[in-house]
Amino acid sequence: VLLRPASGSRQQDAPGAADGLALASDPGGTLNFLAMVENLQGDSGRGYYLEMLIGTPPQALNILVDTGSSNFAVAGVPDPDVTSYFNPELSSTYRSQGLEVTVKYSQGSWTGVLGTDVITMPKGLSGSYTINIATILESENFFLPGVKWHGILGLAYDALAKPSSSVETFFDSLVRQAKIPNIFSLQMCGAGLPVSGSGTNGGSLVLGGIEPSLYTGDIWYTPIKEEWYYQVEILKLEVGGQNLELDCREYNADKAIVDSGTTLLRLPEKVFSAVVQAIARTSLIQEFSSGFWTGSQLACWDRAEKPWSLFPKLSIYLRDENSSRSFRISILPQLYIQPILVIGDNLQCYRFGISSSTNALVIGATVMEGFYVIFDRAQRRVGFAVSPCAEADGSPVSEIEGPFTTADVASNCVSSVSFHEPVLWIASYALMSLCGIILLVLIVLLLIPPRCQHRYTDNDVVNDESSLVRHRWK
Ligand SMILES: *[C@@H]1O[C@H](CO)[C@@H](O)[C@H](O)[C@H]1NC(C)=O
């Protein structure tokens, strides 16, 4: 699916926002990062969303920011669980591609039609841009009661786009049309606040660069191992300063990704049980119910008594750009023991913000809320810096330290780097052979040469278990 080129004149108009807001961080004038500060709303439980205006005349929708998928999709018909939807028939600039697309999650899915339309972002880049939009016609367990967003903005690489990687992603379209640097950054500010609160916690999605007021200290960068998800390499985990001492490949089984669309910190099963054991051991709490660790039970304390001092700090070591070094990002219990429910006048209940996964380590909202995270696609790296909004009761709840030596870990913790690619190649060869055989059979039997049609019904699980859609608190 190809896009029309952007109309050239818009480019020159954009700096017309010469209203004195241009920043030092804004050399060209097209980018005004300050205008993007606080452009998100939401919470870790249900995700952070950006307001967008879609079509002509504009229809306002809230769009979930998801770095774990690559399609831009919006509700296209009324749904009992969405308060608003995009009606393509009311937009004079909408063009349908007539192509159906289905995205399946391990729980939940949607099916929609691909098209293009123009969008603007009231608190984003100035100007309007033509992008690919999937309008969702049918969905299952995708929109859930209480969510305040009506669509999803997949910010990962085109390798994950459906039905194929030739569907240009939202961010690629933006980079091409607005000529902004190929980098965006994300700050989510829900630390210490209720998981599913009023939905008015703030956050910032900065398109095209890094806004200095959104972080303190240094930015530490880790290379992107492969450009599909934002896949990074984790070298070591520590609980309360104690190394878990697992083979580092366990931390990357079968990938470690940074995903704003996942609520929790998700750990491969083996790592998860080691972490739970270590936390239970150091948590000073005897006989803690196992249901708390598995997510089926909450733990409640008197409101006056905050439980956080009972739990240890959790540190994740990431490979530095200099591969013989690492740095660590640490989250305090304020980030992973999360207030979720008040009972009566004086009981505050908490959930465990870490869960197990069969196929990935996912640095989700639980961790990301501690940091300003830079998705530096131009230099193929993800950066972390301490976020000033990551604090509870006036104290910081996250830390970054480095450098550390990597002499004690393997030189590569990511096994079989492009495991999924051969699988896809085999699958496509198999499909091609199948088409060939069917073609031959038809020619021989019917003596009518039919065209071998390849319908896009790619039902691959894109987001597998990493999606917010699955791991939201209901
Ligand atoms: C990488 O880190 C090692 C260990 O700290 C250091 O000796 C080396 O000079 C660094 N290499 C570069 C290119 O900075």
The ligand as a Gaussian input file, in Angstrom:
#p B3LYP/6-31G(d) Opt

LIG

0 1
 C       34.620000       0.302000      25.796000
 O       34.658000       0.030000      27.174000
 C       35.893000      -0.504000      27.609000
 C       35.741000      -0.898000      29.085000
 O       35.250000       0.163000      29.846000
 C       37.009000       0.535000      27.384000
 O       38.245000       0.017000      27.802000
 C       37.051000       0.876000      25.913000
 O       37.963000       1.925000      25.682000
 C       35.674000       1.310000      25.397000
 N       35.698000       1.431000      23.968000
 C       35.310000       2.524000      23.351000
 C       35.377000       2.498000      21.863000
 O       34.901000       3.517000      23.939000

